């Protein structure tokens, strides 16, 4: 099972909006994932165990080196939402051992 971190400035409102949309989309595509919400200040490189981070705030380079990061703003604004959801799905379904 894949792990997704939803990261925003406070770890409450915006990441909750992301969670609702992403969970519904993944359910429609029969994809299981563990989803956790964080404030960007809570992320420590030594503790990040995510396969994917969807963020509405800037993510430090040391975190980007550990996990793929997707801009979550389109899921808030609606502009580019479908493309972003499909990008999330593609990242979760990618298997580097097959490529």
C-alpha positions in Angstrom: 0.0 0.0 0.0 1.3 3.5 -0.9 1.6 6.3 1.6 0.6 9.9 0.8 1.3 13.0 2.9 -0.9 16.0 2.4 1.0 19.1 3.4 -0.2 22.6 4.0 0.8 25.5 6.2 -1.4 24.5 9.2 -2.2 20.8 8.5 -5.9 21.3 9.0 -8.3 23.0 6.5 -6.5 22.9 3.2 -5.1 19.4 3.6 -8.6 18.2 4.6 -10.0 19.5 1.4 -7.2 17.7 -0.5 -7.9 14.5 1.5 -11.6 14.5 0.5 -10.9 14.9 -3.2 -8.0 12.5 -3.3 -9.7 9.7 -1.3 -12.8 9.9 -3.5 -10.7 9.8 -6.7 -8.6 6.9 -5.5 -11.7 5.0 -4.4 -13.1 5.4 -7.9 -9.9 3.9 -9.3 -9.7 1.0 -6.8 -6.4 2.3 -5.4 -5.7 1.9 -1.7 -3.4 4.4 0.1 -2.7 5.5 3.6 -3.1 9.3 3.8 -1.7 11.5 6.5 -2.1 15.3 7.0 0.9 17.4 8.1 2.0 21.0 8.6 5.1 21.7 6.6 7.0 22.5 9.8 6.3 18.9 11.0 8.2 17.3 8.2 11.6 16.0 9.2 13.8 14.2 6.5 14.6 11.4 8.9 10.9 10.6 9.5 9.4 11.0 6.0 8.1 7.7 4.8 5.8 8.9 2.0 5.7 7.6 -1.5 4.1 10.9 -2.5 3.5 14.3 -1.1 0.7 16.5 -2.2 1.4 20.1 -1.0 -0.2 23.5 -1.1 2.9 25.1 0.3 6.6 25.1 -0.5 8.4 21.8 0.4 12.1 22.0 1.4 14.6 20.4 -1.0 15.7 17.8 1.6 12.1 16.5 1.7 11.8 16.6 -2.1 14.9 14.3 -2.3 13.0 11.7 -0.4 9.5 11.7 -1.9 7.9 12.9 -5.1 6.0 16.1 -4.6 2.9 17.2 -6.5 1.4 20.7 -6.3 -2.0 20.5 -4.6 -3.2 24.0 -5.4 -5.2 22.9 -8.5 -7.3 20.7 -6.1 -8.2 23.8 -4.2 -8.8 26.2 -7.1 -10.4 23.7 -9.5 -8.0 24.9 -12.3 -6.2 21.7 -13.5 -7.9 19.5 -10.9 -8.4 16.5 -13.2 -4.8 16.6 -14.5 -3.5 16.8 -10.9 -5.6 13.8 -9.8 -4.4 11.8 -12.8 -0.8 12.8 -12.0 -1.3 11.5 -8.4 -2.7 8.2 -9.7 0.2 7.8 -12.2 2.7 8.4 -9.4 1.0 5.8 -7.1 0.8 3.2 -9.9 4.4 3.6 -11.1 6.6 0.7 -10.3 10.3 1.5 -10.8 11.1 -2.3 -10.8 9.1 -2.7 -14.0 10.5 0.2 -16.0 
